[in-house]
Amino acid sequence: MSEDYMTMNEIMSNMGFKHRTSFRENYFLPALEDGAIELQYPEQPKHPKQKYRLTEAAKEWLRSNTNPSKS
């Protein structure tokens, strides 16, 4: 995912997924429940223009687990 908010379709496309239901159930909802993804409109989960991005905690985890100098 990028630093900016993205639609679910954009996220799926960037990750190479095509089947929305499978992606949502196996990857997206668990990440949302774990607090790795945040909503652009948290007070309206079904907002028609809802978008998502990584939380600061997820970004920090990603940085600490993809740093090549930590081998």
N, CA, C and O atoms as a Tripos MOL2 file, in Angstrom:
@<TRIPOS>MOLECULE
protein
  284   283    71     0     0
PROTEIN
NO_CHARGES

@<TRIPOS>ATOM
      1 N           0.8420   -1.1860    0.0000 N.3       1 MET1
      2 CA          0.0000    0.0000    0.0000 C.3       1 MET1
      3 C           0.8820    1.2430    0.0000 C.2       1 MET1
      4 O           2.0170    1.2210    0.4770 O.2       1 MET1
      5 N           0.3470    2.3020   -0.5340 N.am      2 SER2
      6 CA          1.1020    3.5490   -0.5630 C.3       2 SER2
      7 C           0.8390    4.3380    0.7190 C.2       2 SER2
      8 O           0.0780    3.9070    1.5850 O.2       2 SER2
      9 N           1.4770    5.4910    0.8220 N.am      3 GLU3
     10 CA          1.2940    6.3610    1.9820 C.3       3 GLU3
     11 C          -0.0710    7.0420    1.9490 C.2       3 GLU3
     12 O          -0.5810    7.4570    2.9890 O.2       3 GLU3
     13 N          -0.6570    7.1560    0.7750 N.am      4 ASP4
     14 CA         -1.9430    7.8350    0.6120 C.3       4 ASP4
     15 C          -3.0940    6.8570    0.7730 C.2       4 ASP4
     16 O          -2.9120    5.6410    0.7210 O.2       4 ASP4
     17 N          -4.2860    7.4150    0.9710 N.am      5 TYR5
     18 CA         -5.4860    6.5820    1.0230 C.3       5 TYR5
     19 C          -5.7260    5.9700   -0.3470 C.2       5 TYR5
     20 O          -5.4830    6.6030   -1.3750 O.2       5 TYR5
     21 N          -6.2090    4.7200   -0.3500 N.am      6 MET6
     22 CA         -6.4820    3.9910   -1.5790 C.3       6 MET6
     23 C          -7.8230    3.2720   -1.4520 C.2       6 MET6
     24 O          -8.2430    2.9240   -0.3490 O.2       6 MET6
     25 N          -8.4970    3.0510   -2.5920 N.am      7 THR7
     26 CA         -9.7140    2.2530   -2.5900 C.3       7 THR7
     27 C          -9.3300    0.7770   -2.4520 C.2       7 THR7
     28 O          -8.1740    0.4060   -2.6550 O.2       7 THR7
     29 N         -10.2960   -0.0410   -2.1120 N.am      8 MET8
     30 CA        -10.0200   -1.4680   -2.0200 C.3       8 MET8
     31 C          -9.5730   -2.0130   -3.3770 C.2       8 MET8
     32 O          -8.6860   -2.8640   -3.4390 O.2       8 MET8
     33 N         -10.1760   -1.5330   -4.4520 N.am      9 ASN9
     34 CA         -9.7820   -1.9950   -5.7870 C.3       9 ASN9
     35 C          -8.3390   -1.6180   -6.1070 C.2       9 ASN9
     36 O          -7.6220   -2.4040   -6.7260 O.2       9 ASN9
     37 N          -7.9030   -0.4320   -5.6970 N.am     10 GLU10
     38 CA         -6.5220   -0.0230   -5.9220 C.3      10 GLU10
     39 C          -5.5580   -0.8970   -5.1250 C.2      10 GLU10
     40 O          -4.5050   -1.2880   -5.6290 O.2      10 GLU10
     41 N          -5.9160   -1.1980   -3.8920 N.am     11 ILE11
     42 CA         -5.0870   -2.0620   -3.0540 C.3      11 ILE11
     43 C          -4.9710   -3.4440   -3.6920 C.2      11 ILE11
     44 O          -3.8760   -3.9950   -3.8100 O.2      11 ILE11
     45 N          -6.1130   -3.9940   -4.1020 N.am     12 MET12
     46 CA         -6.1220   -5.3150   -4.7330 C.3      12 MET12
     47 C          -5.2610   -5.3300   -5.9930 C.2      12 MET12
     48 O          -4.4850   -6.2600   -6.2060 O.2      12 MET12
     49 N          -5.3970   -4.3180   -6.8120 N.am     13 SER13
     50 CA         -4.6350   -4.2410   -8.0530 C.3      13 SER13
     51 C          -3.1320   -4.1800   -7.7780 C.2      13 SER13
     52 O          -2.3490   -4.8720   -8.4290 O.2      13 SER13
     53 N          -2.7360   -3.3510   -6.8120 N.am     14 ASN14
     54 CA         -1.3150   -3.2330   -6.4720 C.3      14 ASN14
     55 C          -0.7380   -4.5330   -5.9380 C.2      14 ASN14
     56 O           0.4470   -4.8120   -6.1220 O.2      14 ASN14
     57 N          -1.5680   -5.3260   -5.2780 N.am     15 MET15
     58 CA         -1.1030   -6.5750   -4.6900 C.3      15 MET15
     59 C          -1.3020   -7.7740   -5.6170 C.2      15 MET15
     60 O          -0.8600   -8.8790   -5.3030 O.2      15 MET15
     61 N          -1.9570   -7.5640   -6.7450 N.am     16 GLY16
     62 CA         -2.1440   -8.6370   -7.7170 C.3      16 GLY16
     63 C          -3.3120   -9.5610   -7.4350 C.2      16 GLY16
     64 O          -3.3330  -10.6910   -7.9220 O.2      16 GLY16
     65 N          -4.2860   -9.1040   -6.6570 N.am     17 PHE17
     66 CA         -5.4710   -9.9150   -6.3670 C.3      17 PHE17
     67 C          -6.5940   -9.5450   -7.3190 C.2      17 PHE17
     68 O          -6.7240   -8.3900   -7.7260 O.2      17 PHE17
     69 N          -7.4050  -10.5380   -7.6700 N.am     18 LYS18
     70 CA         -8.5220  -10.2970   -8.5710 C.3      18 LYS18
     71 C          -9.8710  -10.6370   -7.9370 C.2      18 LYS18
     72 O         -10.8820  -10.0310   -8.2900 O.2      18 LYS18
     73 N          -9.9030  -11.5780   -7.0260 N.am     19 HIS19
     74 CA        -11.1610  -12.0220   -6.4320 C.3      19 HIS19
     75 C         -11.4290  -11.2280   -5.1550 C.2      19 HIS19
     76 O         -10.8000  -11.4650   -4.1240 O.2      19 HIS19
     77 N         -12.3660  -10.2860   -5.2340 N.am     20 ARG20
     78 CA        -12.6320   -9.3400   -4.1430 C.3      20 ARG20
     79 C         -13.0480  -10.0300   -2.8480 C.2      20 ARG20
     80 O         -12.5420   -9.6820   -1.7810 O.2      20 ARG20
     81 N         -13.9490  -10.9880   -2.9190 N.am     21 THR21
     82 CA        -14.4400  -11.6590   -1.7140 C.3      21 THR21
     83 C         -13.3200  -12.3790   -0.9910 C.2      21 THR21
     84 O         -13.1930  -12.2690    0.2280 O.2      21 THR21
     85 N         -12.5190  -13.1040   -1.7210 N.am     22 SER22
     86 CA        -11.4050  -13.8320   -1.1340 C.3      22 SER22
     87 C         -10.3940  -12.8730   -0.5070 C.2      22 SER22
     88 O          -9.9300  -13.1010    0.6110 O.2      22 SER22
     89 N         -10.0540  -11.8070   -1.2200 N.am     23 PHE23
     90 CA         -9.1130  -10.8090   -0.7040 C.3      23 PHE23
     91 C          -9.6650  -10.1780    0.5740 C.2      23 PHE23
     92 O          -8.9510  -10.0370    1.5670 O.2      23 PHE23
     93 N         -10.9210   -9.8080    0.5380 N.am     24 ARG24
     94 CA        -11.5430   -9.1400    1.6830 C.3      24 ARG24
     95 C         -11.5440  -10.0310    2.9200 C.2      24 ARG24
     96 O         -11.1770   -9.5850    4.0070 O.2      24 ARG24
     97 N         -11.9530  -11.2830    2.7610 N.am     25 GLU25
     98 CA        -12.0620  -12.2010    3.8930 C.3      25 GLU25
     99 C         -10.7090  -12.6670    4.4190 C.2      25 GLU25
    100 O         -10.5290  -12.8020    5.6300 O.2      25 GLU25
    101 N          -9.7620  -12.9130    3.5280 N.am     26 ASN26
    102 CA         -8.4830  -13.5020    3.9380 C.3      26 ASN26
    103 C          -7.3890  -12.5030    4.2900 C.2      26 ASN26
    104 O          -6.4770  -12.8290    5.0500 O.2      26 ASN26
    105 N          -7.4650  -11.3060    3.7560 N.am     27 TYR27
    106 CA         -6.3940  -10.3380    3.9650 C.3      27 TYR27
    107 C          -6.8800   -9.0020    4.5390 C.2      27 TYR27
    108 O          -6.3540   -8.5070    5.5370 O.2      27 TYR27
    109 N          -7.8820   -8.4410    3.8920 N.am     28 PHE28
    110 CA         -8.3030   -7.0900    4.2490 C.3      28 PHE28
    111 C          -8.9440   -7.0070    5.6360 C.2      28 PHE28
    112 O          -8.5140   -6.2040    6.4650 O.2      28 PHE28
    113 N          -9.9600   -7.8180    5.8970 N.am     29 LEU29
    114 CA        -10.6280   -7.7630    7.1980 C.3      29 LEU29
    115 C          -9.7050   -8.1120    8.3610 C.2      29 LEU29
    116 O          -9.7610   -7.4390    9.3900 O.2      29 LEU29
    117 N          -8.8540   -9.1370    8.2420 N.am     30 PRO30
    118 CA         -7.9020   -9.3930    9.3320 C.3      30 PRO30
    119 C          -6.9640   -8.2060    9.5810 C.2      30 PRO30
    120 O          -6.6660   -7.8940   10.7340 O.2      30 PRO30
    121 N          -6.4980   -7.5430    8.5260 N.am     31 ALA31
    122 CA         -5.6230   -6.3770    8.7040 C.3      31 ALA31
    123 C          -6.3770   -5.2210    9.3570 C.2      31 ALA31
    124 O          -5.8160   -4.4940   10.1760 O.2      31 ALA31
    125 N          -7.6230   -5.0560    9.0010 N.am     32 LEU32
    126 CA         -8.4580   -4.0160    9.5970 C.3      32 LEU32
    127 C          -8.6940   -4.3050   11.0800 C.2      32 LEU32
    128 O          -8.5940   -3.4090   11.9170 O.2      32 LEU32
    129 N          -9.0070   -5.5550   11.3960 N.am     33 GLU33
    130 CA         -9.2380   -5.9610   12.7870 C.3      33 GLU33
    131 C          -7.9710   -5.8450   13.6340 C.2      33 GLU33
    132 O          -8.0550   -5.5400   14.8230 O.2      33 GLU33
    133 N          -6.8130   -6.0820   13.0450 N.am     34 ASP34
    134 CA         -5.5370   -5.9780   13.7620 C.3      34 ASP34
    135 C          -5.0640   -4.5410   13.9210 C.2      34 ASP34
    136 O          -4.0860   -4.2800   14.6200 O.2      34 ASP34
    137 N          -5.7540   -3.6090   13.2760 N.am     35 GLY35
    138 CA         -5.3650   -2.2130   13.3760 C.3      35 GLY35
    139 C          -4.2400   -1.8210   12.4380 C.2      35 GLY35
    140 O          -3.5740   -0.8100   12.6600 O.2      35 GLY35
    141 N          -4.0180   -2.5990   11.3990 N.am     36 ALA36
    142 CA         -2.9640   -2.2990   10.4330 C.3      36 ALA36
    143 C          -3.4560   -1.3550    9.3390 C.2      36 ALA36
    144 O          -2.6560   -0.7110    8.6590 O.2      36 ALA36
    145 N          -4.7700   -1.2760    9.1770 N.am     37 ILE37
    146 CA         -5.3780   -0.4230    8.1520 C.3      37 ILE37
    147 C          -6.3660    0.5130    8.8380 C.2      37 ILE37
    148 O          -7.0880    0.1110    9.7500 O.2      37 ILE37
    149 N          -6.3890    1.7720    8.3860 N.am     38 GLU38
    150 CA         -7.3560    2.7300    8.9230 C.3      38 GLU38
    151 C          -8.2340    3.2570    7.7970 C.2      38 GLU38
    152 O          -7.8320    3.2830    6.6340 O.2      38 GLU38
    153 N          -9.4360    3.6730    8.1630 N.am     39 LEU39
    154 CA        -10.4090    4.1820    7.2130 C.3      39 LEU39
    155 C         -10.2840    5.6940    7.0890 C.2      39 LEU39
    156 O          -9.9550    6.3760    8.0600 O.2      39 LEU39
    157 N         -10.5470    6.2150    5.9000 N.am     40 GLN40
    158 CA        -10.5400    7.6480    5.6950 C.3      40 GLN40
    159 C         -11.7360    8.2760    6.3990 C.2      40 GLN40
    160 O         -11.6390    9.3910    6.9110 O.2      40 GLN40
    161 N         -12.8470    7.5800    6.4280 N.am     41 TYR41
    162 CA        -14.0680    8.0480    7.0880 C.3      41 TYR41
    163 C         -14.4550    7.0430    8.1740 C.2      41 TYR41
    164 O         -15.3990    6.2760    7.9860 O.2      41 TYR41
    165 N         -13.7450    7.0320    9.3060 N.am     42 PRO42
    166 CA        -14.0030    6.0130   10.3280 C.3      42 PRO42
    167 C         -15.4010    6.0850   10.9430 C.2      42 PRO42
    168 O         -15.9300    5.0720   11.4030 O.2      42 PRO42
    169 N         -15.9980    7.2710   10.9540 N.am     43 GLU43
    170 CA        -17.3360    7.4170   11.5100 C.3      43 GLU43
    171 C         -18.4230    6.9230   10.5650 C.2      43 GLU43
    172 O         -19.5830    6.7940   10.9570 O.2      43 GLU43
    173 N         -18.0440    6.6450    9.3090 N.am     44 GLN44
    174 CA        -18.9800    6.1410    8.3000 C.3      44 GLN44
    175 C         -18.3300    4.9880    7.5370 C.2      44 GLN44
    176 O         -17.8630    5.1860    6.4150 O.2      44 GLN44
    177 N         -18.2900    3.7800    8.1230 N.am     45 PRO45
    178 CA        -17.6050    2.6550    7.4750 C.3      45 PRO45
    179 C         -18.1120    2.3220    6.0700 C.2      45 PRO45
    180 O         -17.3620    1.7660    5.2670 O.2      45 PRO45
    181 N         -19.3620    2.6510    5.7600 N.am     46 LYS46
    182 CA        -19.9160    2.3400    4.4330 C.3      46 LYS46
    183 C         -20.0020    3.5790    3.5470 C.2      46 LYS46
    184 O         -20.8130    3.6340    2.6240 O.2      46 LYS46
    185 N         -19.1680    4.5630    3.8310 N.am     47 HIS47
    186 CA        -19.1320    5.7870    3.0270 C.3      47 HIS47
    187 C         -18.8640    5.4040    1.5710 C.2      47 HIS47
    188 O         -17.9950    4.5720    1.3100 O.2      47 HIS47
    189 N         -19.5910    5.9920    0.6210 N.am     48 PRO48
    190 CA        -19.4110    5.6010   -0.7910 C.3      48 PRO48
    191 C         -18.0240    5.8920   -1.3520 C.2      48 PRO48
    192 O         -17.6250    5.2820   -2.3440 O.2      48 PRO48
    193 N         -17.2920    6.7970   -0.7480 N.am     49 LYS49
    194 CA        -15.9450    7.1120   -1.2280 C.3      49 LYS49
    195 C         -14.8870    6.6740   -0.2170 C.2      49 LYS49
    196 O         -13.8190    7.2780   -0.1230 O.2      49 LYS49
    197 N         -15.1930    5.6200    0.5370 N.am     50 GLN50
    198 CA        -14.2780    5.1250    1.5690 C.3      50 GLN50
    199 C         -12.9500    4.7060    0.9510 C.2      50 GLN50
    200 O         -12.9080    4.0750   -0.1050 O.2      50 GLN50
    201 N         -11.8710    5.0720    1.6310 N.am     51 LYS51
    202 CA        -10.5340    4.6650    1.2270 C.3      51 LYS51
    203 C          -9.7760    4.2370    2.4730 C.2      51 LYS51
    204 O         -10.2200    4.4800    3.5950 O.2      51 LYS51
    205 N          -8.6360    3.6030    2.2710 N.am     52 TYR52
    206 CA         -7.8930    2.9960    3.3730 C.3      52 TYR52
    207 C          -6.4040    3.2880    3.2200 C.2      52 TYR52
    208 O          -5.9080    3.5350    2.1210 O.2      52 TYR52
    209 N          -5.7080    3.2540    4.3500 N.am     53 ARG53
    210 CA         -4.2420    3.3730    4.3300 C.3      53 ARG53
    211 C          -3.6830    2.6400    5.5410 C.2      53 ARG53
    212 O          -4.4090    2.3000    6.4750 O.2      53 ARG53
    213 N          -2.3750    2.4040    5.5020 N.am     54 LEU54
    214 CA         -1.7130    1.7540    6.6290 C.3      54 LEU54
    215 C          -1.6840    2.6930    7.8300 C.2      54 LEU54
    216 O          -1.5280    3.9040    7.6730 O.2      54 LEU54
    217 N          -1.8330    2.1380    9.0200 N.am     55 THR55
    218 CA         -1.7040    2.9260   10.2380 C.3      55 THR55
    219 C          -0.2240    3.1900   10.4920 C.2      55 THR55
    220 O           0.6410    2.5660    9.8780 O.2      55 THR55
    221 N           0.0590    4.1180   11.3990 N.am     56 GLU56
    222 CA          1.4520    4.4090   11.7390 C.3      56 GLU56
    223 C           2.1240    3.1630   12.3200 C.2      56 GLU56
    224 O           3.2930    2.9030   12.0370 O.2      56 GLU56
    225 N           1.3910    2.3900   13.1310 N.am     57 ALA57
    226 CA          1.9590    1.1670   13.7120 C.3      57 ALA57
    227 C           2.3400    0.1730   12.6180 C.2      57 ALA57
    228 O           3.3880   -0.4680   12.7010 O.2      57 ALA57
    229 N           1.5050    0.0410   11.6010 N.am     58 ALA58
    230 CA          1.8000   -0.8780   10.4910 C.3      58 ALA58
    231 C           2.9940   -0.3860    9.6800 C.2      58 ALA58
    232 O           3.8200   -1.1870    9.2400 O.2      58 ALA58
    233 N           3.0890    0.9310    9.4820 N.am     59 LYS59
    234 CA          4.2350    1.4860    8.7510 C.3      59 LYS59
    235 C           5.5260    1.2270    9.5160 C.2      59 LYS59
    236 O           6.5440    0.8740    8.9210 O.2      59 LYS59
    237 N           5.4840    1.4020   10.8330 N.am     60 GLU60
    238 CA          6.6710    1.1680   11.6560 C.3      60 GLU60
    239 C           7.0640   -0.3070   11.6050 C.2      60 GLU60
    240 O           8.2480   -0.6230   11.4830 O.2      60 GLU60
    241 N           6.0900   -1.2160   11.6970 N.am     61 TRP61
    242 CA          6.3680   -2.6510   11.6140 C.3      61 TRP61
    243 C           7.0050   -2.9710   10.2630 C.2      61 TRP61
    244 O           7.9700   -3.7310   10.1800 O.2      61 TRP61
    245 N           6.4490   -2.3810    9.2150 N.am     62 LEU62
    246 CA          6.9810   -2.6290    7.8700 C.3      62 LEU62
    247 C           8.4280   -2.1440    7.7590 C.2      62 LEU62
    248 O           9.2810   -2.8470    7.2170 O.2      62 LEU62
    249 N           8.6990   -0.9600    8.2670 N.am     63 ARG63
    250 CA         10.0660   -0.4220    8.2190 C.3      63 ARG63
    251 C          11.0360   -1.3310    8.9860 C.2      63 ARG63
    252 O          12.1330   -1.6170    8.5060 O.2      63 ARG63
    253 N          10.6380   -1.7740   10.1530 N.am     64 SER64
    254 CA         11.5390   -2.5780   10.9770 C.3      64 SER64
    255 C          11.7000   -4.0010   10.4570 C.2      64 SER64
    256 O          12.6710   -4.6730   10.8040 O.2      64 SER64
    257 N          10.7830   -4.4660    9.6460 N.am     65 ASN65
    258 CA         10.8600   -5.8340    9.1340 C.3      65 ASN65
    259 C          11.2880   -5.9330    7.6720 C.2      65 ASN65
    260 O          11.3710   -7.0330    7.1260 O.2      65 ASN65
    261 N          11.5590   -4.8050    7.0390 N.am     66 THR66
    262 CA         12.0430   -4.8390    5.6440 C.3      66 THR66
    263 C          13.3620   -4.1170    5.5080 C.2      66 THR66
    264 O          13.8360   -3.9060    4.3910 O.2      66 THR66
    265 N          13.9680   -3.7320    6.6180 N.am     67 ASN67
    266 CA         15.2420   -3.0360    6.5860 C.3      67 ASN67
    267 C          16.3660   -4.0400    6.2800 C.2      67 ASN67
    268 O          16.6260   -4.9340    7.0850 O.2      67 ASN67
    269 N          17.0270   -3.9010    5.1320 N.am     68 PRO68
    270 CA         18.0600   -4.8830    4.7440 C.3      68 PRO68
    271 C          19.2770   -4.8850    5.6760 C.2      68 PRO68
    272 O          20.0220   -5.8650    5.6970 O.2      68 PRO68
    273 N          19.4940   -3.8270    6.4380 N.am     69 SER69
    274 CA         20.6540   -3.7900    7.3280 C.3      69 SER69
    275 C          20.4310   -4.6130    8.5860 C.2      69 SER69
    276 O          21.3690   -4.8250    9.3560 O.2      69 SER69
    277 N          19.1960   -5.0840    8.8130 N.am     70 LYS70
    278 CA         18.8950   -5.9020    9.9980 C.3      70 LYS70
    279 C          18.9130   -7.3720    9.6470 C.2      70 LYS70
    280 O          17.8940   -8.0480    9.7920 O.2      70 LYS70
    281 N          20.0090   -7.8740    9.2020 N.am     71 SER71
    282 CA         20.1130   -9.2900    8.8320 C.3      71 SER71
    283 C          20.7050  -10.1150    9.9330 C.2      71 SER71
    284 O          20.8610  -11.3270    9.7810 O.2      71 SER71
@<TRIPOS>BOND
     1     1     2 1
     2     2     3 1
     3     3     4 2
     4     3     5 am
     5     5     6 1
     6     6     7 1
     7     7     8 2
     8     7     9 am
     9     9    10 1
    10    10    11 1
    11    11    12 2
    12    11    13 am
    13    13    14 1
    14    14    15 1
    15    15    16 2
    16    15    17 am
    17    17    18 1
    18    18    19 1
    19    19    20 2
    20    19    21 am
    21    21    22 1
    22    22    23 1
    23    23    24 2
    24    23    25 am
    25    25    26 1
    26    26    27 1
    27    27    28 2
    28    27    29 am
    29    29    30 1
    30    30    31 1
    31    31    32 2
    32    31    33 am
    33    33    34 1
    34    34    35 1
    35    35    36 2
    36    35    37 am
    37    37    38 1
    38    38    39 1
    39    39    40 2
    40    39    41 am
    41    41    42 1
    42    42    43 1
    43    43    44 2
    44    43    45 am
    45    45    46 1
    46    46    47 1
    47    47    48 2
    48    47    49 am
    49    49    50 1
    50    50    51 1
    51    51    52 2
    52    51    53 am
    53    53    54 1
    54    54    55 1
    55    55    56 2
    56    55    57 am
    57    57    58 1
    58    58    59 1
    59    59    60 2
    60    59    61 am
    61    61    62 1
    62    62    63 1
    63    63    64 2
    64    63    65 am
    65    65    66 1
    66    66    67 1
    67    67    68 2
    68    67    69 am
    69    69    70 1
    70    70    71 1
    71    71    72 2
    72    71    73 am
    73    73    74 1
    74    74    75 1
    75    75    76 2
    76    75    77 am
    77    77    78 1
    78    78    79 1
    79    79    80 2
    80    79    81 am
    81    81    82 1
    82    82    83 1
    83    83    84 2
    84    83    85 am
    85    85    86 1
    86    86    87 1
    87    87    88 2
    88    87    89 am
    89    89    90 1
    90    90    91 1
    91    91    92 2
    92    91    93 am
    93    93    94 1
    94    94    95 1
    95    95    96 2
    96    95    97 am
    97    97    98 1
    98    98    99 1
    99    99   100 2
   100    99   101 am
   101   101   102 1
   102   102   103 1
   103   103   104 2
   104   103   105 am
   105   105   106 1
   106   106   107 1
   107   107   108 2
   108   107   109 am
   109   109   110 1
   110   110   111 1
   111   111   112 2
   112   111   113 am
   113   113   114 1
   114   114   115 1
   115   115   116 2
   116   115   117 am
   117   117   118 1
   118   118   119 1
   119   119   120 2
   120   119   121 am
   121   121   122 1
   122   122   123 1
   123   123   124 2
   124   123   125 am
   125   125   126 1
   126   126   127 1
   127   127   128 2
   128   127   129 am
   129   129   130 1
   130   130   131 1
   131   131   132 2
   132   131   133 am
   133   133   134 1
   134   134   135 1
   135   135   136 2
   136   135   137 am
   137   137   138 1
   138   138   139 1
   139   139   140 2
   140   139   141 am
   141   141   142 1
   142   142   143 1
   143   143   144 2
   144   143   145 am
   145   145   146 1
   146   146   147 1
   147   147   148 2
   148   147   149 am
   149   149   150 1
   150   150   151 1
   151   151   152 2
   152   151   153 am
   153   153   154 1
   154   154   155 1
   155   155   156 2
   156   155   157 am
   157   157   158 1
   158   158   159 1
   159   159   160 2
   160   159   161 am
   161   161   162 1
   162   162   163 1
   163   163   164 2
   164   163   165 am
   165   165   166 1
   166   166   167 1
   167   167   168 2
   168   167   169 am
   169   169   170 1
   170   170   171 1
   171   171   172 2
   172   171   173 am
   173   173   174 1
   174   174   175 1
   175   175   176 2
   176   175   177 am
   177   177   178 1
   178   178   179 1
   179   179   180 2
   180   179   181 am
   181   181   182 1
   182   182   183 1
   183   183   184 2
   184   183   185 am
   185   185   186 1
   186   186   187 1
   187   187   188 2
   188   187   189 am
   189   189   190 1
   190   190   191 1
   191   191   192 2
   192   191   193 am
   193   193   194 1
   194   194   195 1
   195   195   196 2
   196   195   197 am
   197   197   198 1
   198   198   199 1
   199   199   200 2
   200   199   201 am
   201   201   202 1
   202   202   203 1
   203   203   204 2
   204   203   205 am
   205   205   206 1
   206   206   207 1
   207   207   208 2
   208   207   209 am
   209   209   210 1
   210   210   211 1
   211   211   212 2
   212   211   213 am
   213   213   214 1
   214   214   215 1
   215   215   216 2
   216   215   217 am
   217   217   218 1
   218   218   219 1
   219   219   220 2
   220   219   221 am
   221   221   222 1
   222   222   223 1
   223   223   224 2
   224   223   225 am
   225   225   226 1
   226   226   227 1
   227   227   228 2
   228   227   229 am
   229   229   230 1
   230   230   231 1
   231   231   232 2
   232   231   233 am
   233   233   234 1
   234   234   235 1
   235   235   236 2
   236   235   237 am
   237   237   238 1
   238   238   239 1
   239   239   240 2
   240   239   241 am
   241   241   242 1
   242   242   243 1
   243   243   244 2
   244   243   245 am
   245   245   246 1
   246   246   247 1
   247   247   248 2
   248   247   249 am
   249   249   250 1
   250   250   251 1
   251   251   252 2
   252   251   253 am
   253   253   254 1
   254   254   255 1
   255   255   256 2
   256   255   257 am
   257   257   258 1
   258   258   259 1
   259   259   260 2
   260   259   261 am
   261   261   262 1
   262   262   263 1
   263   263   264 2
   264   263   265 am
   265   265   266 1
   266   266   267 1
   267   267   268 2
   268   267   269 am
   269   269   270 1
   270   270   271 1
   271   271   272 2
   272   271   273 am
   273   273   274 1
   274   274   275 1
   275   275   276 2
   276   275   277 am
   277   277   278 1
   278   278   279 1
   279   279   280 2
   280   279   281 am
   281   281   282 1
   282   282   283 1
   283   283   284 2
@<TRIPOS>SUBSTRUCTURE
     1 MET1         2 RESIDUE 1 A MET
     2 SER2         6 RESIDUE 1 A SER
     3 GLU3        10 RESIDUE 1 A GLU
     4 ASP4        14 RESIDUE 1 A ASP
     5 TYR5        18 RESIDUE 1 A TYR
     6 MET6        22 RESIDUE 1 A MET
     7 THR7        26 RESIDUE 1 A THR
     8 MET8        30 RESIDUE 1 A MET
     9 ASN9        34 RESIDUE 1 A ASN
    10 GLU10       38 RESIDUE 1 A GLU
    11 ILE11       42 RESIDUE 1 A ILE
    12 MET12       46 RESIDUE 1 A MET
    13 SER13       50 RESIDUE 1 A SER
    14 ASN14       54 RESIDUE 1 A ASN
    15 MET15       58 RESIDUE 1 A MET
    16 GLY16       62 RESIDUE 1 A GLY
    17 PHE17       66 RESIDUE 1 A PHE
    18 LYS18       70 RESIDUE 1 A LYS
    19 HIS19       74 RESIDUE 1 A HIS
    20 ARG20       78 RESIDUE 1 A ARG
    21 THR21       82 RESIDUE 1 A THR
    22 SER22       86 RESIDUE 1 A SER
    23 PHE23       90 RESIDUE 1 A PHE
    24 ARG24       94 RESIDUE 1 A ARG
    25 GLU25       98 RESIDUE 1 A GLU
    26 ASN26      102 RESIDUE 1 A ASN
    27 TYR27      106 RESIDUE 1 A TYR
    28 PHE28      110 RESIDUE 1 A PHE
    29 LEU29      114 RESIDUE 1 A LEU
    30 PRO30      118 RESIDUE 1 A PRO
    31 ALA31      122 RESIDUE 1 A ALA
    32 LEU32      126 RESIDUE 1 A LEU
    33 GLU33      130 RESIDUE 1 A GLU
    34 ASP34      134 RESIDUE 1 A ASP
    35 GLY35      138 RESIDUE 1 A GLY
    36 ALA36      142 RESIDUE 1 A ALA
    37 ILE37      146 RESIDUE 1 A ILE
    38 GLU38      150 RESIDUE 1 A GLU
    39 LEU39      154 RESIDUE 1 A LEU
    40 GLN40      158 RESIDUE 1 A GLN
    41 TYR41      162 RESIDUE 1 A TYR
    42 PRO42      166 RESIDUE 1 A PRO
    43 GLU43      170 RESIDUE 1 A GLU
    44 GLN44      174 RESIDUE 1 A GLN
    45 PRO45      178 RESIDUE 1 A PRO
    46 LYS46      182 RESIDUE 1 A LYS
    47 HIS47      186 RESIDUE 1 A HIS
    48 PRO48      190 RESIDUE 1 A PRO
    49 LYS49      194 RESIDUE 1 A LYS
    50 GLN50      198 RESIDUE 1 A GLN
    51 LYS51      202 RESIDUE 1 A LYS
    52 TYR52      206 RESIDUE 1 A TYR
    53 ARG53      210 RESIDUE 1 A ARG
    54 LEU54      214 RESIDUE 1 A LEU
    55 THR55      218 RESIDUE 1 A THR
    56 GLU56      222 RESIDUE 1 A GLU
    57 ALA57      226 RESIDUE 1 A ALA
    58 ALA58      230 RESIDUE 1 A ALA
    59 LYS59      234 RESIDUE 1 A LYS
    60 GLU60      238 RESIDUE 1 A GLU
    61 TRP61      242 RESIDUE 1 A TRP
    62 LEU62      246 RESIDUE 1 A LEU
    63 ARG63      250 RESIDUE 1 A ARG
    64 SER64      254 RESIDUE 1 A SER
    65 ASN65      258 RESIDUE 1 A ASN
    66 THR66      262 RESIDUE 1 A THR
    67 ASN67      266 RESIDUE 1 A ASN
    68 PRO68      270 RESIDUE 1 A PRO
    69 SER69      274 RESIDUE 1 A SER
    70 LYS70      278 RESIDUE 1 A LYS
    71 SER71      282 RESIDUE 1 A SER
